[in-house]
């Protein structure tokens, strides 16, 4: 467990399962066009077949909606936008609605996961996951903890990468089918006692109770992958589980081959995220790709504050993560 001095540890009851949430850090950085490859050569946007500038435009388009907490008008607008974009790219889009209890007044909150399927005929599939809800308030903002939270990195970055991948997967020769899962209710929380990961928990339980006519061989969660000073270490749960360790090895080895040295071959923190429910409940071997190298210059300077805006995210970071995922999808067996 990561020391409390570096993270905020939250425990809450979700259904019948106790879920612990270790909050995930993001960092202040400017937007750059290049990044150091680590051995004297720079990897530029033009070197990467994934369009980082387009991904960043998607990120800005999502953020232009404003706050997107579960059950809000902003979330509805985002769902309409994403459904339109994914359908235009050829994806088969469906919503998985569910109802959750509002932690403050107990009222019903309508939520929905979004599933986007590519090559739907395949019975063996991989699942790429990002949460698309934003935290209700920027609770770590010292000046306005009840202000507007846009969630550019913590909310929009993973979705933007998936939108960009939607341009490539229809024409990619893949041995497995590919699904994108956008989970709702990831952090519909107002205090330390509220439950996290409502959408991934619901998806995982439904996968078990009402099994689809296919199975997921692997799952990958993308969370906070847009920061311009990207550093992605290997998350501890993903390394400790015997069924996901080979997945981590595959992805980090591939990133090194591509020259994406922001995937750092070193053990990071233990992070509680959407991969827990998918792994523990649905039994899908799922790893977490997350920028959570907390003790760094400028660490946590905009995480869960009003300053989590598109200018903190980099087109190059989005391109790098997208490239690694695209090549992994093309090669995975």
C-alpha positions in Angstrom: 0.0 0.0 0.0 1.3 3.4 -0.9 2.1 5.6 2.1 -0.7 8.0 3.1 1.7 10.9 2.9 1.8 10.4 -0.9 -1.8 9.4 -1.6 -5.3 9.7 -0.3 -6.7 6.3 0.6 -10.5 6.0 0.5 -12.7 3.1 1.6 -16.3 2.8 0.6 -19.0 0.2 0.3 -20.2 -0.6 -3.3 -23.0 -3.2 -3.4 -21.7 -6.0 -1.3 -18.1 -5.5 -2.2 -15.7 -3.2 -0.2 -13.7 -1.2 -2.7 -10.6 0.7 -1.7 -9.6 3.7 -3.9 -6.1 5.1 -3.9 -6.3 8.4 -5.7 -4.3 9.0 -8.8 -1.9 11.9 -9.3 -1.4 14.2 -12.2 1.2 16.9 -12.8 1.6 20.4 -14.0 3.5 20.6 -17.4 3.4 22.6 -20.5 2.5 21.2 -23.9 5.4 20.2 -26.0 5.9 18.9 -29.5 8.8 16.6 -28.7 10.0 14.4 -25.8 13.3 12.9 -25.0 13.6 9.2 -26.0 16.0 8.6 -23.2 19.1 7.9 -25.3 19.8 11.2 -27.0 17.2 11.0 -29.7 13.8 12.7 -29.6 10.6 11.1 -30.7 8.4 13.7 -32.5 4.7 13.7 -33.4 5.6 13.1 -37.1 7.4 9.9 -36.1 4.2 8.3 -34.7 1.5 6.8 -36.9 -1.2 7.7 -34.3 -2.4 11.3 -34.7 -1.8 13.0 -31.4 -3.0 16.4 -32.6 -6.3 14.9 -33.5 -6.5 13.1 -30.2 -5.8 16.4 -28.4 -8.6 18.1 -30.5 -10.9 15.3 -29.2 -9.8 16.0 -25.7 -10.6 19.7 -26.1 -14.0 19.0 -27.7 -14.9 16.9 -24.7 -13.7 19.5 -22.2 -15.6 22.2 -24.0 -18.8 20.5 -22.8 -17.7 21.5 -19.2 -18.1 19.3 -16.1 -19.3 15.8 -16.9 -20.2 14.1 -13.6 -22.5 11.1 -13.6 -26.2 11.9 -14.2 -25.5 15.5 -15.3 -26.5 17.3 -18.4 -22.8 17.5 -19.3 -22.6 13.7 -19.2 -25.6 13.4 -21.5 -24.0 15.8 -24.0 -20.8 13.8 -23.8 -22.6 10.5 -24.4 -24.3 12.0 -27.5 -21.0 13.3 -28.8 -19.1 10.1 -28.3 -21.9 7.9 -29.7 -21.9 10.1 -32.8 -18.1 10.1 -33.2 -17.7 6.3 -32.7 -20.5 5.4 -35.1 -19.0 7.7 -37.7 -15.8 5.7 -37.3 -17.6 2.4 -37.8 -17.9 1.2 -34.2 -21.0 -0.6 -32.9 -22.1 1.5 -29.9 -24.4 0.4 -27.1 -25.2 1.8 -23.6 -25.4 -0.3 -20.5 -27.7 1.7 -18.2 -27.8 1.3 -14.5 -29.0 3.2 -11.5 -26.9 4.2 -8.5 -27.8 5.9 -5.2 -26.7 9.5 -4.8 -24.3 9.5 -1.8 -25.7 12.8 -0.3 -29.5 12.4 -0.5 -30.1 8.8 -1.5 -31.9 9.8 -4.7 -31.6 7.6 -7.9 -28.9 8.7 -10.3 -29.1 7.3 -13.9 -25.8 6.2 -15.2 -24.6 4.3 -18.2 -21.5 2.5 -19.4 -20.8 2.8 -23.1 -19.5 -0.2 -25.1 -18.0 0.3 -28.5 -17.2 -2.9 -30.5 -14.9 -3.5 -33.5 -14.8 -6.7 -35.4 -17.8 -8.0 -33.5 -17.8 -11.4 -35.1 -14.7 -12.4 -33.1 -15.5 -14.6 -30.1 -12.1 -13.9 -28.5 -11.7 -10.2 -27.6 -9.7 -7.6 -25.8 -11.2 -4.8 -23.7 -9.8 -1.2 -23.5 -11.3 0.8 -20.7 -11.4 4.5 -19.7 -13.7 6.3 -17.3 -15.6 9.2 -18.9 -17.2 10.8 -15.8 -15.6 13.6 -14.0 -15.4 14.2 -10.3 -18.4 16.4 -9.1 -16.1 19.0 -7.6 -12.4 20.0 -7.7 -12.1 19.0 -4.0 -8.3 19.5 -3.8 -8.5 23.1 -5.1 -7.4 25.3 -2.3 -9.3 28.3 -3.5 -12.5 26.7 -5.0 -13.0 23.2 -3.8 -16.7 23.5 -4.9 -15.8 25.0 -8.3 -15.9 23.6 -11.8 -13.9 20.5 -12.5 -13.2 20.0 -16.2 -11.1 16.8 -15.9 -8.9 17.1 -19.0 -6.3 14.6 -17.9 -8.5 12.9 -15.2 -11.4 12.0 -17.4 -10.9 13.1 -21.0 -7.4 11.8 -21.8 -8.2 8.1 -21.9 -11.4 8.8 -23.9 -9.4 10.9 -26.4 -6.9 8.0 -26.9 -9.8 5.6 -27.6 -11.4 8.0 -30.1 -8.1 8.3 -32.0 -7.7 4.5 -32.0 -11.1 4.3 -33.6 -9.6 5.7 -36.7 -7.1 2.8 -36.9 -8.8 -0.3 -35.7 -11.4 -0.8 -38.5 -8.5 -1.3 -41.0 -6.1 -3.1 -38.7 -5.7 -6.8 -39.1 -6.2 -8.1 -35.6 -6.4 -11.7 -34.4 -8.9 -10.7 -31.6 -12.0 -8.5 -31.5 -11.6 -5.2 -29.8 -14.1 -3.5 -27.4 -13.8 0.0 -25.8 -15.6 0.3 -22.5 -16.3 3.8 -21.2 -17.3 3.4 -17.5 -19.6 5.8 -15.6 -19.5 6.4 -11.9 -15.8 5.9 -11.5 -15.6 8.8 -9.0 -19.1 10.0 -8.2 -17.9 10.8 -4.7 -18.4 13.7 -2.4 -16.5 12.5 0.7 -14.2 9.7 1.8 -17.0 7.2 2.5 -18.6 7.3 -1.0 -18.1 4.3 -3.3 -15.9 4.4 -6.3 -15.9 2.4 -9.6 -19.6 1.9 -9.9 -19.5 1.4 -13.6 -16.8 -1.1 -13.8 -18.3 -3.0 -10.8 -21.7 -3.1 -12.6 -20.1 -4.2 -15.9 -18.1 -6.9 -14.2 -21.0 -8.4 -12.3 -23.2 -8.3 -15.4 -20.4 -10.1 -17.4 -20.6 -12.9 -14.8 -24.4 -13.1 -14.3 -25.3 -12.6 -18.0 -22.3 -13.8 -19.9 -22.1 -12.6 -23.5 -21.4 -15.0 -26.4 -17.7 -14.1 -26.4 -15.0 -13.8 -23.8 -12.3 -11.2 -23.0 -8.8 -12.6 -23.1 -7.2 -9.3 -21.8 -8.2 -6.0 -20.5 -6.3 -2.7 -20.2 -7.4 0.4 -18.3 -6.2 3.8 -19.5 -6.3 6.5 -16.9 -4.6 9.9 -16.8 -2.5 9.3 -19.8 -2.3 12.8 -21.3 0.1 14.7 -19.1 2.9 16.4 -21.0 5.5 15.0 -18.6 4.3 11.5 -18.9 5.7 8.8 -16.7 4.0 5.4 -16.6 5.4 3.0 -14.1 4.2 -0.6 -13.7 1.3 -0.7 -11.3 1.7 -3.1 -8.4 -1.6 -5.0 -8.6 -1.0 -5.5 -12.3 2.4 -7.0 -11.6 1.4 -9.1 -8.6 -1.4 -11.0 -10.3 0.0 -14.0 -12.0 -2.5 -13.7 -14.9 -1.7 -10.0 -15.7 2.0 -10.0 -15.2 2.6 -11.4 -18.8 0.3 -8.6 -20.1 2.4 -5.9 -18.3 5.6 -7.5 -19.7 4.1 -7.5 -23.3 3.1 -3.8 -23.2 6.2 -2.4 -21.6 8.5 -4.5 -23.8 6.6 -3.2 -26.9 6.8 0.4 -25.7 10.6 0.0 -25.3 10.8 -1.4 -28.8 8.9 1.6 -30.2 11.1 4.0 -28.3 8.3 5.2 -26.0 10.4 5.4 -22.9 7.6 7.1 -20.9 6.6 3.5 -20.1 9.2 3.0 -17.4 10.2 -0.6 -16.6 10.0 -0.1 -12.8 7.5 -0.9 -10.2 5.3 2.0 -9.3 2.6 2.4 -6.6 -0.4 0.2 -5.8 -3.3 1.9 -7.4 -7.0 1.1 -6.9 -8.7 1.6 -10.2 -11.3 0.1 -12.5 -9.0 -2.9 -13.2 -9.8 -4.3 -9.8 -13.5 -5.2 -10.5 -12.7 -6.4 -14.0 -10.0 -8.7 -12.6 -11.5 -9.8 -9.3 -15.2 -10.1 -10.3 -15.2 -10.7 -14.0 -12.0 -12.6 -14.0 -10.6 -10.7 -17.0 -6.8 -10.3 -16.7 -6.7 -6.5 -16.7 -3.8 -4.2 -16.1 -3.7 -0.5 -15.3 -1.8 2.0 -17.4 -1.7 5.2 -15.4 0.6 8.1 -14.8 1.0 7.8 -11.1 4.6 8.8 -10.3 3.7 11.1 -7.4 7.0 12.3 -5.9 8.0 14.4 -8.8 8.5 18.1 -9.4 5.1 19.8 -9.6 3.4 16.6 -8.4 -0.4 16.8 -7.9 -0.3 20.5 -8.7 -3.6 20.4 -10.7 -5.0 17.0 -9.9 -8.6 17.4 -8.7 -8.4 21.1 -9.1 -9.9 23.7 -11.5 -6.6 23.7 -13.3 -7.0 20.2 -14.8 -7.5 21.8 -18.3 -6.4 20.9 -21.8 -3.3 23.0 -21.6 -1.9 20.5 -19.1 -2.1 17.7 -21.6 0.1 17.0 -24.6 -0.7 15.8 -28.1 2.6 13.9 -28.0 1.7 12.0 -24.8 -1.7 11.0 -26.2 0.0 9.9 -29.4 2.6 7.7 -27.6 0.0 5.9 -25.5 -2.2 5.4 -28.5 0.7 4.0 -30.5 1.6 1.5 -27.9 -2.0 0.4 -27.6 -2.5 0.2 -31.3 0.6 -1.9 -31.9 -0.3 -4.2 -28.9 -3.8 -4.7 -30.4 -2.3 -5.6 -33.8 0.1 -8.2 -32.2 -1.8 -9.6 -29.3 -2.9 -13.2 -29.4 
